[in-house]
Amino acid sequence: MTLLDRISLTLRYGRAQLLIGAVYNLVCMNYLLSEISYTFFVDCFIIKVVVTSITLYLVSRFRDRDAIFFYINLGLSRRKLEISVILADFLALAILLTSVLIFHG
């Protein structure tokens, strides 16, 4: 399995989490563009932890129990997939907000 295959499977696994995270990232970016505040930059990350934990709970609660075996049979563990999705989501937020602060603020 190549790296590109692993990335695409990770994105497929965390589609719902990444979609909710992208909406939150865009809301934070929009608010930061309208009113530059460095304290809001920190608040975004604190609220992101809460939103991500709620999203993880809801996705794990309502995900089909047999669907995870598809990824396990491919050699991907559930924990590694979740960590990869969370890191990608937080990295996207950090890059987005940092670029807004650099170019706009």
C-alpha positions, 0 to 999 in steps of 0.5 A, spaced: 500 500 500 502 506 497 502 513 501 497 516 497 493 510 498 493 511 505 492 518 505 486 517 500 483 511 505 484 516 511 480 522 508 475 517 506 475 514 513 474 521 516 470 525 511 464 527 516 469 529 521 473 533 516 467 536 513 465 539 520 472 541 521 472 545 515 466 548 516 468 550 523 475 553 520 471 557 515 467 560 520 473 562 524 477 565 518 471 569 516 470 572 523 478 573 524 477 577 517 472 581 520 475 583 526 483 581 527 484 579 534 490 575 537 486 572 543 481 569 538 486 565 535 487 562 541 480 561 542 479 558 536 483 552 538 480 551 545 473 551 541 476 546 536 478 541 541 471 541 544 468 541 537 472 535 535 471 531 541 463 532 540 464 530 533 469 524 534 463 522 539 458 522 534 461 519 529 464 513 533 457 512 536 453 512 529 458 509 525 456 502 522 460 497 527 462 493 521 465 498 516 471 499 521 473 492 519 474 494 512 480 499 514 482 493 519 483 488 513 487 493 509 492 494 515 490 500 518 488 501 525 482 505 528 486 509 532 491 511 527 486 513 522 483 517 528 489 521 530 491 522 522 484 525 521 485 530 527 492 532 526 490 534 519 484 538 521 488 542 526 493 543 521 488 546 516 486 550 522 493 552 524 495 554 516 488 557 515 488 562 521 496 563 520 495 565 513 490 570 515 494 573 520 500 574 516 496 577 510 491 581 513 493 583 519 
